[in-house]
Amino acid sequence: MPTAVGTAASFRRISSYERGPGIEVTSCRTWGRSVVDVGVVVTARSPSGSVCASVGVGHLTRAVPDRRGSGVDLPLWQHDGVQPTLGSLIAHRPLALRVIVDGDAEALTATVTWAHGTDLLDPTPFLEPGSVVLTTGTQLPDDEAAPHASRPDSTTGAYVARLVTAGVLALGHGSDVVRGAPPAALVRACREARLPLFEVPYATPFVAVASWVAEERTRAGRARADWGVRATRAVTSAAHRLDGLAASLAGVAEQTGTQIGVVEPDRVRAWGHDGRFLSPAALAAAPWPALREEATRLLRDGRRAATTLDVEGRHATCQTLGRAGELRGVLVRVGDAAPDAVETGVLATASALAGLSLEQDRRGLQARDQVASAVVALAVAGHADAVRTAARRLGTPLPPAPVRVLRVRGEAADLERARALLRPLPGFGALHEQEIVALVPAGAAAEVATALAGAPGATAGLSGAVAHPELPRAFREAGVAVTGADPGELRLFGDLAGRPLEWISMTPGARDVARALLAPLAADERVDLLAALRAWLTHGCQWDPAARSLGIHRHTLRALVDRAARLLGRDLATMDARAEIWWALRAVGPDGD
């Protein structure tokens, strides 16, 4: 294997042109390679006045003589083990690079995409962001004495400005080839532009720098791919556990250092970057409310989709789970940055496992619902003892008496949404004859109303409180309450019992019947017979008070009521006729609509 001295000697014979523009390395042999975990670069001045740059790894340090006497302190650099950074490049001891201008603090943690050796005055057409440019400086004027030479309109200033605009991370100057040190104008221009500048000693060829970057990027890519395989294997293995979905997603969160969650119609489960389950308080804090809203939108849309969004400065992705029209949930990832290709592969595996798990859960619920529907049928038929036994064996015993019966109607999507919202509440229920029938505790009316507020397309009715043997009556009461209820409304049977006429008026078709009964009165446009009847019945069929309310004589009112009776074909002297007319007037409303 070549030694450092031998390699350096061989490269001394290469001309400055060969070390500068036009170099393209396809393969090479290096005399040393090192992967550094933690590197620190500091400077110290010896008693003799010389400056040394010390590159340390843990407790081991190596002093690199500084022949120029202008060292710069570098902050601590933590190698992330993923991609080479400017800090890891400078801290690589065999290259013996020396910082002259440190630039921004963030520069050392930036990823180096490549190292280019070139003496072109404008190499930017051939560069990509994140590059490190290495030059011998043949393209720059030897103008160290000119204080204005670093201005943007000067050759050196324009050169540095172009590099910064192209996203170059740093500039490396090869010393002792064209000149012994970087021109003063170049140092000033880099300092003013905050572009890091480091010295490449004569003993370090440019190809050694480029080779190290290439090797580190290859090593990082292999390491990342190996991590992806291990992470995928761990996530897949966790899926075989009893709590497979939770174990898998907790593993994904821990492996990726992100937050991972599953948003379902009725709940949200999420795990932190340490793999621990997030508490309800954590899910109530940003960014989860916004993510739940986005996931709910995707579920409501019903199509397979994936979205990305920025929430509270964090990157989030949402991926639907399940088939189009039968979505089961949304997989959510929250991290500081977008996932790379390897992590995306791990997430794809997690997404497939989560979708399969939720589908299996759905099928298990379907089987349970079939049994539960039979139990509900027993309940509404009055078999209280059999219902209690069957419900207990299903693992969901009936609530203790008194109980209420809840009936919910609507389209299939509305019922599915309502079921998901009601599932966390205490009680026993199932889909029975195209509607939800549930037995809930007597005191749960407020909880039921709150839950169903999330299903605005469903109508619901709640019975009065009854003992278990009276469940058939409660079932009928809930049916009366739900009939005629508006979408999104929970109607209580107890409220209707106190307002029977109102309930009758809200029965489907009731207003049409009322309009048909009063239609003969509307045909006479000369007088308002409806108003006359309404005033007379409102005042208890007393002529004087009714006439005064209309501002007419009582004989005139009597004539109007008699004409209305003839048109209606009713004997208004009977209670039945008066009740029918009074109900019809209530049903059509004060405007007769």
C-alpha positions in Angstrom: 0.0 0.0 0.0 1.5 3.4 -0.9 2.6 5.5 2.0 1.7 9.1 2.7 5.2 10.3 1.8 5.3 8.4 -1.4 1.9 9.6 -2.5 2.7 13.2 -1.7 5.9 12.9 -3.6 4.2 11.5 -6.7 1.7 14.3 -6.7 4.4 17.0 -6.5 5.3 16.0 -10.0 1.8 16.9 -11.3 1.6 20.4 -12.8 -0.7 23.1 -11.5 -2.8 22.8 -14.6 -3.3 19.1 -13.9 -4.3 19.8 -10.3 -6.7 22.6 -11.4 -9.2 22.8 -14.1 -10.2 19.8 -16.1 -9.5 17.1 -13.4 -12.1 14.4 -13.4 -11.5 11.4 -11.1 -13.1 8.1 -12.1 -11.0 5.9 -9.8 -8.0 6.3 -7.6 -6.1 4.8 -4.7 -5.9 6.6 -1.5 -3.2 6.4 1.2 -5.5 6.7 4.1 -9.2 6.7 5.1 -10.9 7.4 8.4 -14.4 7.7 9.7 -14.7 10.2 12.5 -17.5 10.1 15.1 -16.8 13.3 16.8 -14.2 15.8 15.6 -13.0 19.1 17.2 -10.8 21.6 15.6 -9.2 24.2 17.9 -6.2 26.6 17.6 -3.5 27.3 20.0 -0.5 29.6 19.9 2.8 28.1 21.1 5.3 30.0 23.3 7.3 30.6 20.2 4.4 32.3 18.5 3.6 29.7 16.0 0.0 28.7 15.5 -1.1 25.0 15.4 -4.5 23.6 14.3 -5.4 20.6 16.5 -7.9 18.0 15.1 -9.2 15.8 17.8 -11.2 12.6 18.0 -12.4 11.8 21.5 -9.3 12.1 23.7 -6.9 11.6 20.8 -5.6 14.7 19.1 -3.1 15.4 16.4 -1.3 18.7 16.1 -1.1 20.0 12.5 1.5 22.7 12.1 0.1 26.0 10.8 2.7 27.6 8.6 0.6 30.7 7.9 -0.1 31.7 11.4 -3.8 32.6 10.8 -5.8 29.7 12.3 -9.5 30.0 13.0 -11.5 28.3 15.8 -14.1 25.7 14.6 -17.0 24.7 16.8 -17.7 21.1 17.9 -18.9 18.9 15.0 -21.1 15.9 15.5 -20.9 13.4 12.7 -24.5 12.2 11.9 -23.4 9.0 10.2 -25.5 9.7 7.1 -23.8 12.0 4.7 -20.4 13.8 4.7 -20.6 17.3 5.9 -18.2 20.2 5.6 -17.3 19.7 9.3 -16.5 16.0 8.8 -14.4 16.9 5.7 -12.3 19.4 7.6 -12.1 17.1 10.7 -10.7 14.2 8.6 -7.1 14.2 9.8 -5.3 12.6 6.9 -6.3 15.5 4.6 -4.8 18.1 7.1 -7.1 20.8 5.9 -6.8 24.2 7.7 -9.7 26.6 8.0 -9.0 30.2 7.1 -12.5 31.7 7.0 -15.1 29.8 9.0 -18.3 31.3 7.4 -21.7 30.7 9.0 -22.1 28.4 12.0 -24.6 26.3 10.0 -22.0 25.6 7.2 -20.2 22.9 9.1 -23.3 20.7 9.4 -24.3 21.1 5.7 -24.0 18.0 3.5 -21.2 18.0 0.9 -22.5 16.7 -2.4 -19.2 16.6 -4.2 -15.7 18.2 -4.3 -14.7 19.7 -7.6 -11.1 20.7 -8.6 -11.2 23.5 -11.1 -9.4 26.7 -11.9 -12.2 28.1 -14.1 -13.0 31.7 -13.4 -16.7 30.7 -13.6 -17.2 27.0 -12.8 -20.8 27.5 -11.7 -22.4 26.0 -14.8 -20.8 22.7 -13.8 -21.6 22.8 -10.1 -24.6 21.7 -8.0 -25.6 23.1 -4.6 -23.6 21.7 -1.7 -20.4 21.4 -3.7 -16.9 22.2 -2.4 -14.7 23.9 -4.9 -10.9 23.2 -4.9 -8.7 25.6 -6.8 -5.0 26.5 -7.1 -6.0 30.1 -7.8 -4.4 30.5 -11.3 -7.5 32.3 -12.5 -7.3 35.0 -9.8 -5.1 38.1 -9.9 -2.2 38.3 -7.6 -3.5 41.4 -5.9 -3.0 40.9 -2.2 -2.0 44.5 -1.7 -5.1 46.0 -3.3 -7.7 46.6 -0.5 -10.5 47.0 -3.0 -9.8 43.7 -4.8 -12.6 41.9 -2.7 -15.3 44.2 -3.9 -18.2 42.5 -5.8 -17.3 44.2 -9.0 -13.7 43.0 -8.9 -12.4 39.8 -10.4 -12.0 38.1 -7.0 -15.2 39.5 -5.5 -17.3 38.5 -8.5 -15.7 35.0 -8.4 -16.7 34.5 -4.8 -20.2 36.0 -5.4 -20.8 33.5 -8.2 -19.8 30.6 -6.0 -22.2 31.7 -3.2 -25.1 32.2 -5.7 -24.5 28.7 -7.0 -24.9 27.2 -3.5 -21.2 26.3 -3.0 -20.5 25.3 0.6 -16.9 26.1 0.8 -13.7 27.0 -1.2 -10.5 25.1 -0.8 -7.2 26.7 -1.9 -4.3 24.5 -2.9 -1.2 26.1 -1.5 2.4 26.0 -2.7 1.4 25.3 -6.3 0.9 28.8 -7.7 1.4 30.8 -4.6 2.2 30.0 -1.0 -1.1 31.1 0.5 -4.5 32.3 -0.7 -4.5 35.9 -2.0 -5.5 38.4 0.7 -8.3 39.6 -1.6 -9.7 36.1 -1.7 -9.7 35.9 2.1 -11.4 39.2 2.4 -14.0 38.4 -0.2 -14.8 35.0 1.4 -15.1 36.7 4.8 -17.4 39.3 3.6 -19.6 36.8 1.7 -19.5 34.4 4.7 -18.1 31.6 2.4 -15.9 29.2 4.3 -12.3 29.1 3.0 -9.8 26.4 3.9 -6.3 25.6 2.9 -5.4 22.4 1.1 -1.7 21.6 1.8 0.6 20.6 -1.0 0.8 17.1 0.4 -2.9 16.6 -0.1 -3.9 16.2 -3.7 -7.4 17.4 -4.8 -8.3 13.9 -5.8 -7.8 12.8 -2.2 -10.4 15.3 -1.1 -12.8 14.3 -3.9 -12.2 10.6 -3.2 -12.9 11.0 0.5 -16.2 12.7 -0.3 -17.2 10.0 -2.8 -16.3 7.2 -0.4 -18.2 8.8 2.5 -21.3 9.3 0.3 -21.1 5.7 -0.8 -20.6 4.5 2.7 -23.5 6.6 3.9 -25.7 5.3 1.2 -24.9 1.7 2.0 -25.4 2.4 5.7 -28.7 4.0 5.0 -29.8 1.1 2.8 -28.7 -1.3 5.5 -30.7 0.7 8.1 -33.8 0.5 5.8 -33.5 -3.3 5.6 -33.1 -3.6 9.4 -36.0 -1.2 10.1 -38.3 -2.9 7.7 -37.4 -6.3 9.2 -38.1 -4.9 12.7 -41.4 -3.4 11.7 -42.5 -6.6 9.9 -41.5 -8.8 12.9 -43.4 -6.5 15.3 -46.6 -7.1 13.2 -46.7 -10.7 14.3 -47.3 -9.7 17.9 -50.7 -9.7 19.5 -50.8 -5.9 19.4 -49.3 -6.0 15.9 -50.4 -2.6 14.6 -49.4 -0.7 17.7 -46.0 -2.6 17.9 -45.3 -1.9 14.2 -46.1 1.8 14.3 -44.2 2.3 17.6 -41.2 0.6 15.9 -41.5 2.9 12.9 -41.6 6.0 15.1 -38.6 4.8 17.1 -36.6 3.7 14.0 -37.2 6.9 12.1 -37.1 9.4 15.0 -40.5 10.8 14.0 -44.1 10.8 15.3 -46.3 8.2 13.6 -50.0 7.9 14.0 -53.2 6.3 12.6 -56.3 8.5 12.3 -59.5 6.6 12.2 -63.1 8.0 12.0 -63.6 7.5 15.8 -60.1 7.8 17.3 -56.4 8.8 16.9 -53.5 6.7 18.0 -50.0 8.0 17.7 -46.5 7.2 19.0 -43.6 9.6 19.7 -40.0 9.5 18.3 -39.1 7.3 21.3 -41.8 4.7 20.4 -44.0 5.6 23.3 -47.7 6.0 23.0 -48.8 9.7 22.9 -51.2 10.8 25.6 -54.5 12.5 24.9 -52.9 15.8 26.1 -50.1 15.4 23.5 -52.6 14.7 20.8 -54.5 17.8 21.8 -51.4 19.9 21.2 -50.0 21.1 17.8 -49.7 19.7 15.2 -52.2 16.9 15.8 -55.5 18.8 15.7 -54.6 20.2 12.2 -53.4 16.7 11.1 -56.6 15.1 12.3 -58.6 17.7 10.4 -56.7 16.9 7.2 -57.1 13.1 7.8 -60.8 13.5 8.4 -61.1 15.4 5.1 -59.3 12.6 3.3 -61.6 10.0 4.9 -64.7 12.0 4.0 -63.5 12.3 0.4 -63.3 8.5 0.2 -60.5 8.3 -2.4 -57.0 6.9 -2.0 -54.6 9.8 -1.6 -51.5 11.1 0.0 -50.8 14.7 1.0 -47.9 16.6 2.5 -48.3 19.8 4.6 -46.2 22.0 6.8 -47.7 22.4 10.3 -46.0 24.5 13.0 -42.8 24.4 11.0 -42.8 20.6 10.8 -43.1 18.3 7.8 -46.1 16.0 7.8 -47.4 13.4 5.4 -50.8 11.8 5.3 -51.5 8.5 3.5 -54.9 6.9 3.3 -55.3 3.2 4.3 -57.8 0.9 2.5 -59.5 0.7 -0.8 -61.2 3.7 -2.5 -64.7 4.0 -1.1 -63.7 1.8 1.8 -61.0 3.8 3.6 -60.2 2.5 7.1 -57.9 5.3 8.3 -54.9 7.6 7.5 -51.3 7.0 8.4 -49.6 10.2 9.5 -45.9 10.9 9.8 -44.5 14.1 11.5 -40.9 14.9 11.3 -38.4 17.8 11.0 -37.9 17.1 7.3 -39.3 15.1 4.5 -38.5 11.4 4.4 -35.8 10.3 2.1 -36.2 7.3 -0.3 -35.1 4.8 2.2 -37.4 6.0 5.0 -40.2 6.2 2.4 -39.7 2.5 1.8 -40.0 1.8 5.5 -43.2 3.9 5.6 -44.6 2.1 2.6 -44.2 -1.2 4.5 -45.8 0.3 7.6 -48.7 1.6 5.5 -49.3 -1.8 4.0 -49.2 -3.5 7.4 -51.5 -0.8 8.9 -54.0 -1.1 6.1 -54.1 -4.9 6.5 -54.5 -4.7 10.2 -57.4 -2.2 10.0 -59.1 -4.4 7.3 -58.8 -7.4 9.6 -60.3 -5.3 12.4 -63.2 -4.3 10.2 -63.9 -8.0 9.3 -63.8 -8.9 13.0 -66.2 -6.1 13.7 -68.5 -7.3 10.9 -68.7 -10.8 12.4 -69.3 -9.3 15.8 -72.0 -7.0 14.4 -73.9 -9.9 13.0 -74.1 -11.5 16.4 -74.9 -8.2 18.1 -77.7 -7.5 15.6 -79.3 -10.8 16.7 -79.0 -9.8 20.3 -80.7 -6.5 19.5 -83.5 -8.4 17.8 -84.0 -10.4 21.0 -84.0 -7.2 23.0 -86.7 -5.5 21.0 -88.7 -8.7 21.1 -88.7 -8.7 24.9 -86.3 -11.5 25.7 -84.4 -9.6 28.4 -82.8 -12.6 30.1 -81.4 -14.0 26.9 -80.1 -10.5 25.9 -78.2 -10.1 29.1 -76.6 -13.5 28.7 -75.6 -13.1 25.1 -74.3 -9.5 25.6 -72.1 -10.7 28.5 -70.6 -13.5 26.4 -69.9 -11.0 23.6 -67.8 -9.1 26.1 -70.1 -6.0 26.1 -72.7 -6.5 28.9 -75.8 -4.5 28.9 -75.8 -1.2 30.9 -77.5 -1.5 34.2 -81.1 -0.4 34.3 -82.5 2.1 33.7 -81.5 2.3 30.1 -82.6 4.1 26.9 -82.9 2.9 23.4 -81.2 4.9 20.7 -82.2 4.6 17.0 -80.2 6.3 14.3 -81.2 6.5 10.6 -79.5 7.8 7.5 -77.5 6.9 4.4 -74.8 4.2 4.7 -72.0 6.6 5.0 -73.9 8.6 7.7 -74.5 5.4 9.7 -70.9 4.3 9.4 -69.8 7.7 10.7 -72.3 7.6 13.5 -71.3 4.1 14.6 -67.6 5.2 14.7 -68.6 8.1 16.9 -70.8 6.1 19.2 -68.3 3.2 19.6 -66.3 4.7 22.5 -69.5 5.4 24.6 -70.8 2.9 27.1 -73.6 0.7 26.0 -74.5 -2.1 23.6 -75.6 -1.6 20.0 -75.5 -2.9 16.4 -76.8 -2.2 12.9 -80.3 -3.6 12.9 -82.6 -3.5 9.8 -80.7 -0.6 8.2 -80.5 1.5 11.3 -78.4 1.7 14.4 -80.1 0.4 17.5 -78.2 0.9 20.8 -78.9 0.4 24.5 -77.3 3.2 26.4 -77.3 4.3 30.1 -80.2 6.5 31.1 -77.8 9.4 31.9 -75.9 9.3 28.6 -78.2 11.5 26.6 -75.8 14.4 26.6 -72.8 12.2 25.6 -74.9 10.7 22.8 -75.9 14.2 21.5 -72.3 15.3 21.6 -71.0 12.3 19.7 -73.7 12.4 17.0 -72.9 16.1 16.3 -70.1 14.7 14.2 -72.6 12.9 11.9 -74.7 15.8 10.6 -76.4 13.6 8.0 -77.9 11.2 10.5 -81.2 11.5 12.3 -81.6 10.0 15.8 -84.3 9.4 18.4 -83.8 8.5 22.1 -86.4 6.8 24.2 -87.3 7.4 27.8 -85.6 5.5 30.6 -86.9 2.0 31.1 -86.0 -1.3 32.9 -84.7 -4.2 30.8 -88.0 -6.0 30.4 -89.5 -2.8 29.0 -87.1 -2.6 26.1 -89.8 -3.3 23.4 -91.6 -0.1 24.5 -88.4 1.9 24.6 -87.7 0.7 21.0 -91.1 2.0 19.9 -90.5 5.3 21.7 -87.2 5.8 20.0 -88.9 5.1 16.6 -91.5 7.7 17.3 -88.7 10.2 18.2 -86.6 9.5 15.2 -89.5 9.8 12.8 -89.5 13.3 11.4 -86.3 14.3 13.0 -84.2 16.7 11.0 -80.7 15.6 9.8 -78.1 16.1 12.6 -80.9 16.2 15.3 -81.2 13.9 18.3 -84.9 14.0 19.3 -85.9 12.9 22.8 -89.2 11.0 23.2 -89.7 12.7 26.5 -89.8 16.1 24.8 -92.4 14.9 22.3 -94.6 13.4 25.1 -95.0 17.0 26.4 -95.9 18.4 23.0 -98.1 15.8 21.2 -99.6 18.2 18.7 -96.1 19.3 17.7 -95.0 15.7 17.2 -98.1 15.0 15.1 -97.3 18.1 13.0 -93.7 16.9 12.5 -94.9 13.5 11.2 -93.9 13.0 7.5 -96.8 14.2 5.3 -98.6 15.9 8.2 -98.3 19.4 6.6 -99.6 18.1 3.3 -102.7 16.7 4.9 -103.2 19.9 6.8 -102.9 22.0 3.7 -105.4 19.8 1.9 -107.9 20.1 4.8 -107.7 23.9 4.7 -107.5 24.3 1.0 -111.2 25.3 0.6 -110.7 28.4 2.8 -107.7 29.6 0.7 -109.9 29.6 -2.4 -112.0 32.5 -1.0 -109.6 35.5 -1.5 -112.2 38.1 -0.4 -111.6 37.6 3.3 -109.0 35.8 5.5 -111.0 32.9 6.8 -107.9 31.2 8.2 -107.2 34.2 10.4 -110.7 34.3 11.6 -110.7 30.6 12.5 -107.3 30.9 14.2 -108.4 33.9 16.3 -111.7 32.2 17.3 -110.0 28.9 18.3 -107.1 30.6 20.0 -109.5 32.5 22.3 -111.4 29.4 23.3 -114.2 29.9 20.8 -115.3 33.1 22.6 -116.7 35.6 20.1 -116.0 39.0 21.8 -112.2 38.5 22.7 -111.6 37.0 19.3 -113.4 39.8 17.4 -111.5 42.4 19.4 -108.2 40.8 18.5 -109.2 41.1 14.8 -110.6 44.6 15.1 -114.0 43.5 13.8 -117.6 43.2 15.2 -118.5 39.8 16.8 -121.4 39.3 14.4 -118.9 39.8 11.5 -116.6 37.1 13.0 -119.6 34.8 13.5 -120.5 35.1 9.8 -116.9 34.4 8.8 -116.7 31.3 11.0 -120.0 30.0 9.7 -118.8 30.5 6.1 -115.6 28.6 6.9 -117.6 25.7 8.4 -119.7 25.4 5.3 -116.6 25.4 3.0 -114.9 22.8 5.2 -118.0 20.6 5.6 -117.4 20.5 9.3 -119.8 21.1 12.2 -117.6 23.4 14.4 -120.0 22.9 17.3 -118.4 19.5 17.9 -115.0 19.0 19.7 -113.7 16.7 17.1 -114.1 19.2 14.3 -112.6 22.0 16.3 -109.6 19.8 17.2 -109.0 18.8 13.6 -109.1 22.4 12.4 -106.9 23.6 15.3 -104.3 20.8 14.5 -104.3 21.7 10.8 -103.8 25.4 11.6 -100.8 24.5 13.9 -99.4 22.2 11.2 -99.4 24.8 8.4 -98.1 27.6 10.6 -99.2 31.2 10.9 -98.5 32.0 7.3 -100.4 29.0 6.0 -97.2 27.5 4.5 
